[in-house]
């Protein structure tokens, strides 16, 4: 990822409706949501939601797939991972102890398959 792609993605997330939309889609991974359901949950008109989804798609943050008569939107977690890594790749001057608290906070939200089977 380069500066321009990061700025585009961060700019897309720098608006309340789009940030709420992206966070909603992250919660619904890997299945995604139809555009109408996203608009309903975010409480915006469908045509307004279409504009926001287009901006998020151009920024590489959402993917869409036609399923029958619906378009299902999903968070593009690969591009989001690239953005996150771009932002923190030089974190703490290579001192892993300083980055450890941030990494520790991320781990509980995403249990591994091995952890899920022991629950």
N, C-alpha and C positions, 0 to 999 in steps of 0.2 A: 504494500500500500504506500502511496505517496501523499504528500501534503494536500494536493488538490482533492484527491478522493476522500481523505479524512475530513477536510473542510466541508465538502459536499454532504457527507454523512452526518457530521455534527450539526451542520446548518439545518438539515432535515429534521433532526431530533430537537432542535432549538425552538420548537413551537408546541404548545400544550397538547393540542389534539393529536399531532403526529407522535409525540412522545407517549401519550396514553395508548395510542393505537399499537405502537411497536411493543410496548410492555404487555398489552393484552395478547398480542400474537405470540410473544415469547411464552406466556402462560399456557397457550394452547398448542404448543409444539408436541408431537410432530404432525398433528392432524390439521391444524390451521382452522380458519373460519371463513364462511362466505362473507362477501362485502356487506350485504344487508344486515347480517348479524353483528358485524363490527360496528356499523353505523348505529344500530339499535343500542348496543351496549355502551358506546361512547356518547350516545345521545346527540348525534348530528345528522342532518339530512343526508340521504344517500348520495346526491350529486356532490355535496361538499366532501363527503368521505372519499369519493372517487378521485377527487383532486388531491387529497392528502395521500392516498395510497399510491398515486402516480408519482408524487414527489419522493416518497419513501422508496419506491421501486427504482427510480432514476438514481437515487443515492446508494443503491445496492443493499438496502436493508430489508426489503420484502421480496418474496417470490410469489407469482400467481400461477394457477393451473386451472384450466377449464375442466369441470366435472359435470357432465350433462349440461344443464342450463345455468349452472352456477359457476362463479369464479371463486376459487378457494385461495385465500392469501395465507402465507406463512412467513414467519421471520426468517431471514437468511442468516442463520447462525454462523455459517462459515465466514461471511463477510463481516459480521459483527465481531467474531473472534479476531479476524485480521485487524479491524479497527482498534480493538482493545489491546492487542499485542503491539500495534504501532504506537499507541499512547504510552505504554509502560515498558517498551523494549529496553530502554536505557535506565530503567528504574533503579534508584538507589546506588548508582555507580557500580553495579555488580555485586553489591553487598546483599546476599540472599537473606540475611537475618532481618534487614529492614523491610523486605518485601513479604516476609513470611506471614505477618498478620493479615495482609490483604488477601493472600492466597488461602489462608485458613478460613476466612469469612466466606469465600466462594465455594469451598468444598462441600459444606452441608447442604447447599441448595441442589446439588447434582450428584446424588449417590451413584456409585458405580454398580454395574450388574451384580457383582459379587456381594456388595453391601445390601442390595435389595433382596437377595435370596436368603440372607440371614435375618431378616426382620420378621 
